[in-house]
Structure formats: structure tokens, C-alpha cells
Amino acid sequence: MLRIFTIAIVLLSNAASAETINVKYYGTLDLKPFVCTDITRSSFINRTCYDKAQQFMVVQLRSTYYPYCEMPAGTYQAFLNAPSMGKYYNANIKGSGPDGPYDCRTHRKPTY
């Protein structure tokens, strides 16, 4: 009986640590391979999650997550360290025109 209880606790704790989000233009995404950072110093960037192996970032702007593909780790680190994350995002990540520098429509989109 104790063994069954222990197994149930382990399964529940693993299930509780799993997180999936809905990403605009991408769909449902399991955040298990990502390192996520809650952002408190920006008025519109709430959270970032980055998978270094796939060079894939999702950023939560207010309540919506957006994907960015083939983003080098150095760019992601510069974004996190920027004096103004919003200015850095607008100038270097979001880009200009319909396909910015890391737009998943024109860059390799990872599958999970």
C-alpha cells in the first residue's frame, strides 16, 4: 500500500511540474526543454522562455506568447541584459516588416 502511495505522489509531482502554453502562430508547446524567466522590469514583456539547443524563444507580451526561431543564444542573452528590454525587442527581435530577423515563417521552426 505504501509503495502505491509513493508511486502516486511521484506521478503527481511530475505532472504538476509540466507546463504547456499556447503560442500564437505555433500552437501548444510543452515548456519542459525551455529555461523560463519571469520579467518584472518591463511594462509589456512578462516572461521569456528559451531552448538553447533549438535556438527557439517564446516571449509573453502581456497575456500572449509569440515564437521566435533560429535566435542565437547571444541575442537572447543581450535581450535579457538590455537596459530596456522593450526597446531591444522592438529594434532587434521583432524587426521591421512582415518577417523580422527571427520570424518563424521564414526561419526553421522546431518541432517538439
N, C-alpha and C positions, 0 to 999 in steps of 0.2 A: 504494500500500500504506500509506504514512504517513497519507494522508487517511482511509482506512477506520479505521485505528487511532485517529486523533484523534476521529472521529465516535463510535466505540465508547466511548472514555473520557468524552466529553461526555454520552452517553446514560446510562452507568453512574453518573456523578456526579449527574445529575438524579434518577435512580431512587433513589439512596442517600439523597437529601435529603428525599424524600417520606415522610410518616409517616401512617399510618392507625391509628385506635384504635377499640375497641368501646365505645360509650357505652350505659349501661343506659337502657332505655325509649326509646332513639333508634335505635341500630344502629351500623353502620360509619360513621366520619367521617374525612374527609381533613383534616388539620390545616394544609394549605397557606395558607389565608387567616387563620389564627389567629396571635396572638402568645402564646407559651407561657412560663411562668415556673416553674422548679423551686423548691419551697418546702422550706427546711431548718429553719425555726424553729417548726414545728408538729408535734405528735405524731401527728396523723391526716390532715392535708392535705399531700399530696405534690407536687401540681402543679396549676396553673391554666392554662387556655388561653382567650383571649378574642378574639372577632371584633367589633370596634367597629362596622363597617358594618351587621352584622346584630343587634347587641346580644345576642350569644349567648355564654355562658360554659359551659365544661365544667370540672369540678373533680374531681381524683383524690383520693378518700378511701381511704387505704390502697392497695388494688390495683384499685378500681373507679372508673370515670369516671361522673359524673352531669351531666345537662344543666340549664341554667337559661336561660329565654327572656325576651326583652324587658328585659334588665338594662341600665340606663343606665351609661355609661362612668364617671360619678361614683361610683356604687355599687361598681363593680368596683375603682376606684382606692382607695376607702375601705377595702374588704376587704383589698387588698394592704398598705395602710399601717396597718391596725389593730394596736394593741399586742398583742392576742390574736386571731389570725385565726379560731381555733375559736369563740370567744365571739361574734365578729362574724357569722360564718357561721350559727351557731345562732339568733341573735337577729334577723338582718336578711335572710338569703338563704333558708335552709331554711324559715323561717317556722313557723307553727303550723297544725295541722290538715292535712287531706289535700292542700290546694292552697295552698302557700306563695306569697309575693309574686312569684316568678318561675317557678312551676311550668309546664312546657311543656304540660301537659294543659289549662290554662286560658289560656295566652298563645300568641301566634303562634309557631309552630315553623318555623324557617328550613329550607329545603332547599338542599342543595349538590350 
